């Protein structure tokens, strides 16, 4: 009795991959209307995640609930990232400060424990203020931007202005009649960052406008203020004793004070290494 060997079938890897690629493209084409509907509904994160699931073999091994949960998570992450990008763009932070990159090695009296507490942004939730006082170049603006950037990441709106820039904007608003709208805009910002406060004596219109800003924000919103002038001299820089008392009462008594001192960081970084003597 004769026996016959079964014919050997050779599987060509290239042909297999070609079939898989063709199947993948067909699957994407079949689901393209669904992807387009998701994009029309502005569910762009979910659309990208759905396309990624189609293009990977691993996703097909998951159950419906797991795959749907991944789509929702991706849409949520996409939406949060978009919102954060908008908040950071609107903040117009003038320094690239990040709370995780704070330099505690430079001797300037910076309290690591206090900064760790402030990094949780609980002070924003409690509508408190932060005052950064110290000489030029010590890093006040950088630290202010680091705290503000963390507040943005925690979901709060931020606006960064130099105090002189703010006063110029308010002066123009008085002239063109938009002062009410401008003050309302600032009253709605969660964290208002103001640089170089009280560098020069305030004019009458400036101190009255600033009092209104402080009054609108007291126990409702937060302020980060930087200044080279010690807080003890703010009263005389503001000018009018009654208005000065009102401003400081709303600004200082509800604030964390960070008083810095030491050598300028800018000056230190700008120093060239000494050449060896011959």
C-alpha positions, 0 to 999 in steps of 0.5 A: 500500500502506497502512502503519499505525503501531504503537499507542503504549503508555503506562506509568503510573509510579504503576501501575508503582510500585504493581506493584513495591510489591505484588510486594515485599509478596508477597515478604516474605510468602512469606519471613516463615516464614524470618524467624520461624524466624531470630528463634526461633533468636535470629538477630535480626541475620540476620533483619533483614539478610534482610528488608533484602535482600528490600526492596532491588533491589540485593541481587537482583543479588548472588550467593548467596555474597555475600548469605549473607556479608552475612547472617553479617556482620550477625549477627556485628555484632549479636551483638558490639554486644549483648555490648558493651552488656551489658558497659558496663551491667555495668561501671557506669562513673561517668564518660563517659570515652572514650579518643578524647576525652582532653584533652591541652591542659590542663597536668597531666603526661599522657603522650600516648605512654603513653595511646596504648599503654594504649589498645590494652588490651595491659596488660589482656591482660598482667594489669597494673595502672594507677595514677592519682595526683593532686589532686582535680579533675585527671581521674583518674576520667575517665581511669580510665573512659576506659581501662575503656570501651576495655577493654569495647570490646576484649571485657573485663569491667569493674566500677567501684567507689569503694573505700569502696563496695567495703569496705561491700559486703565488710563486709555479705558478712562478716555475711550469710555471702556473702563467699566468693561476693562475692570470687569474683565480683570475681576473675572481672572482667577490669578492676576500677576502684577510685576514691579508694584510701587516702583514710583509714587502712584498718581491719583487715578492710578491709586483709585483704579488699583483700589477698585481692582483690589476691592473687586478681588478681595476674598473672590480672586487672587493676586501675585504681586512683585516689588523691589520696594519693601512693604513698609514703604508701600503706604507712602508710595501709594500716597493718599493715606485713606486709599493706602490703608484700604489697598493694604488692608485688602492686599497684605492681610490676606497674603503669603509674604515671600521676602527674598535677599541675596546676590542677583541671579542674573548677575551671577549667571552673567559672570564669566569664569575667571581666567587662570593667572599666569 
